[in-house]
């Protein structure tokens, strides 16, 4: 059984991010799907963020809703990203999702890789296949 958003603090999704996700869902014929946010090992700093459209909610998943978008996080990932904010930003390079994670103590220059205070850093450092942008350590 999934946990309810009233039982634990949510990962926050901005209105701009929710709008982009709704548009992605509709254009992919997945209007009833949820946004799954997760963490996996790898990257310059040890852990990578991931997001995917998902139709399945599994036992132990944490489910919240923001601006009409259902957000699903597995329990293990939640430990690393609780309290994080997901936004959609546009700059001269285009638009993309940005995650502001209060649990990250070190992050890669590209912003998609991070480590936490407890030393979770299984990556081999910059150049180990994480960023791809060459921006490691620039933050």
C-alpha positions, 0 to 999 in steps of 0.5 A: 500500500502506498503512503499518503502525502499527509503522512510524510513531507512531500517532494515539491513540484513547481507549477511550471514543472507540473505544466511541462509534465502534464504536456509530456503525459498528454503528448505521449498518450499517458495522461493518467500516468504518474511521474516517478522520481527516483535515485540510482547509483552512478554519475560524477558524484555518486547518485543520479536523479531519474524521472519517468512516466509510470502507470504502476504504484508499488507497495511502499511507494510514496504518492503525492499530488502537485498541480494535478500531477501525481508524483511517486517515489520509492522508499529508498529514493525518498531517503535521499530526496525528501524535501527536494523541489523540482522546477522547470527552468528555461535559459539560453540553452533551452528548458529543463528540469532542475532539482534542488535537493536539501540532502545533497552535500556535493553535486556535479556541475551538470546538476544531475549527480549528487552525494549526501552527507552520509558519504553515499558516493559510489561513482568514480568521480568526474569522467566516470560516465556521469555528466557527459557535459564536462562540468564536473566540479564546477559547482 
